[in-house]
Every structure is written in C-alpha cells, then in structure tokens.
C-alpha cells in the first residue's frame, strides 16, 4: 500500500533530499511553507506529515497545531536542527507530534521511523473507526431508549391521565434541580426517563396492598412497587440505568427507607433528586380529593424532613425554584379540594395516590 507523505521545509536542498529518500516507497508531496502545506492538506488525504520546525511565517509546531483537527489520523513528525526542549515537550505532551528527528538525520534511521509512523497511522485509523462505530451505536441506543420511554409514557397516559401528567411535571422539577447541580447531559436524560417511568407499577400494586393491614400497607406497598417497577424496566436492557434510579427512589436519606435501607450518599444521586421531585408534585398538585399546597407550604413540609427522608442539598435547591400555585380549575386546586391535613398529605405522598 502506498501512503501519501507531505514534506515541508523552507530549504529547497532539504526538500529535494527528503523527496528522493522517500519517493520509491511513498507518494510524496512537498511544500516550502506552512500555508502551502495547509493548501495541499485540503486537497490530499496525507498519512505522514514530515515538517521542519524552524520556518519563516509559520513554525512546524504551528503547522501541526493548525492541522491537528482537520487531519486527526495523520501522523506528524517534526524535524528540528536546534534544541528547544520546552517547545518539543509541549508538542509531544499535547499529542501534536508523534516523534521528532534532529538534524542532521541518518537516512536509514529516518526511513525506519517513517515506516513505524505508517503502522501508527493504520492504528489511528482503526481506533477512529471503532470510536465512530461506538458513537453510532450509542446514538442508536439513545434513539431506542427514547422510543421505549415514549411508548411506555403513552401506555401510562392511556391507563391513568393523572399519573401521566404527574410524571411530566416530575420530569420538569427533576430536570431543573439536575441542571442547577451541574449534572451531565447523560445524567439528565437518565433522570428524565426515570421521572416519566417512575410509577409504572403503581396501579398493579394498589390492588395487592388492599389485603394488608393499614399499618403494614404503606411500607409493603412501597417496597413491592419499587421492585415491580424495577422488574419492568430491567427487562429492557437500554433502560438498565433508569431501572436503578427508579428502584431506589423510596430510600430515605437516614437509611430508614425501602427497598434496601440505603442511606445518604449510598443512594444514587438521581434517585434522591427523583424522590424530592415526586413528593413535591404530589403536594403541589395531588390527585383529588387531596388538598393542594402552595410552594412555601410544601417547602416547609419537606424542609422538616430534610436529612431524614430527603437529601438536604436537593431540598435547598428545590426551595430556590419559583413555582406558581395550581390553576383554580385544576383537579388539585385549593378551592375544590378538602381542607389541608398534614397526615393526609403524608399518606398521599407515601402511597403515591
């Protein structure tokens, strides 16, 4: 296989010498300056760039830096006739230079180094191909996840309009908190999916909880619901991480929650955010006939349980968000709901009704 090699040097004698040295094994291009080399690189897929460092107008390192993005696979070799340790060290550490060769060079040694550079070029291409294939796969997985979440959300909407609306609002609250905490785009996507799917197992478990005593029902229901939701989501490989977020959403910050009794930092951060967002919405806009609460009332209620049920940091961020009261004609508006009773709200939030 014949590789294209670009030789750059402002001295014509060096250009001719290097071209003769490599012309038998490579397709050689020559340039006497950095700008001329850039023009050639725009037209040719060059495998090896061999450039002198000391050139007028644009040094060899400046040329390498200028072309590193447009030709990431290209292997760059620097010829230098003087000692500039700091410049060379910076170029090597930044990945601009594959190797450097001092002048005067040994022809056979230089040919061997260029041959090794070709092997490195092939390795670069293979690695790049793998990265591109992996990126395409990740994009495909994200598309599949989006479709699955959308389909499950539509199923939830058909089954229970309030549960669907609740999930949409929870997604908004959780997303605001996540952005203020500086979470990554991937984390926010996982949290968004978890918010939309966090109550998928709710209706199935309601029927089962009726046979339990009023004392045992809340804890047993919460544990069974979490496990049901987790099983639903783990059945879909693309939602494995979302499943973990959903599974631990009922853990309490002090370790008294379910299903496993995790505490504080042991609880996944996304689960802690989801927990607060869920409880907040259940009080701001609950399912009738429960009473709705104002933002200040909800935050006062949640703050009393900060460090017990909820992560104090998330409660603090949530308190800074500005939320208006539900519209007067909404199902959970203060005018249409029963008078506020704290025990009722606690039970409502715990049972997710």
PEHU-V169418 format. One record per backbone hydrogen bond with DSSP energy under -1.0 kcal/mol. NH is the residue of the N-H (numbers start at 0). CO is the residue of the C=O. Records with the same first field share a line. If there is no record, write none. Layout:
NH: CO / CO
This chain:
4: 26
5: 47
6: 28
7: 49
8: 30
14: 10
15: 11
16: 12
17: 13
18: 14
19: 15
20: 16
21: 17
22: 18
25: 21
26: 2
27: 25
28: 4
30: 6
36: 32
37: 33
38: 34
39: 35
40: 36
41: 37
42: 39
43: 39
45: 43
46: 3
47: 3
48: 74
49: 5
50: 76
51: 7
52: 78
54: 52
57: 55
59: 52
62: 58
63: 59
64: 60
65: 61
66: 62
70: 66
74: 46
76: 48
77: 98
78: 50
79: 100
87: 83
88: 84
89: 85
90: 86
91: 87
92: 88
93: 89
94: 91
95: 90
96: 90
97: 75
98: 75
100: 77
102: 79
109: 105
110: 106
111: 107
112: 108
113: 109
114: 110
115: 111
116: 112
117: 113
118: 114
119: 115
120: 116
121: 117
122: 118
123: 119
124: 120
125: 121
126: 122
127: 123
128: 124
129: 125
130: 126
131: 127
132: 128
133: 129
134: 130
135: 131
136: 132
137: 133
138: 134
139: 135
140: 136
141: 137
142: 138
143: 139
144: 140
145: 141
146: 142
147: 143
148: 144
149: 145
150: 146
151: 147
152: 148
153: 149
154: 150
155: 151
156: 152
157: 153
158: 154
159: 155
163: 159
164: 160
165: 161
166: 162
167: 163
168: 164
169: 165
170: 166
171: 167
172: 168
173: 169
174: 170
175: 171
176: 172
177: 173
178: 174
179: 175
180: 176
181: 178
182: 177
187: 183
188: 184
189: 185
190: 186
191: 187
192: 188
193: 189
194: 190
195: 191
196: 192
199: 196
201: 198
204: 200
205: 201
206: 202
208: 204
210: 207
211: 208
216: 212
219: 215
220: 216
221: 217
222: 218
223: 219
224: 220
225: 221
226: 222
227: 223
228: 224
229: 225
230: 226
231: 227
232: 228
233: 229
234: 230
235: 232
238: 235
239: 236
242: 238
243: 239
244: 240
245: 241
246: 242
247: 243
248: 245
250: 247
253: 307
254: 251
257: 249
263: 252
265: 262
266: 263
271: 267
272: 268
273: 269
274: 270
275: 271
276: 272
277: 273
278: 274
279: 275
280: 276
281: 277
283: 279
284: 280
289: 286
292: 282
297: 293
298: 294
299: 295
300: 296
301: 297
302: 298
303: 299
304: 301
305: 302
306: 309
307: 304
308: 304
309: 304
314: 310
315: 311
316: 312
317: 313
318: 314
320: 317
329: 326
332: 329
336: 332
337: 288
344: 340
345: 341
346: 342
347: 343
348: 344
349: 345
350: 346
351: 347
352: 347
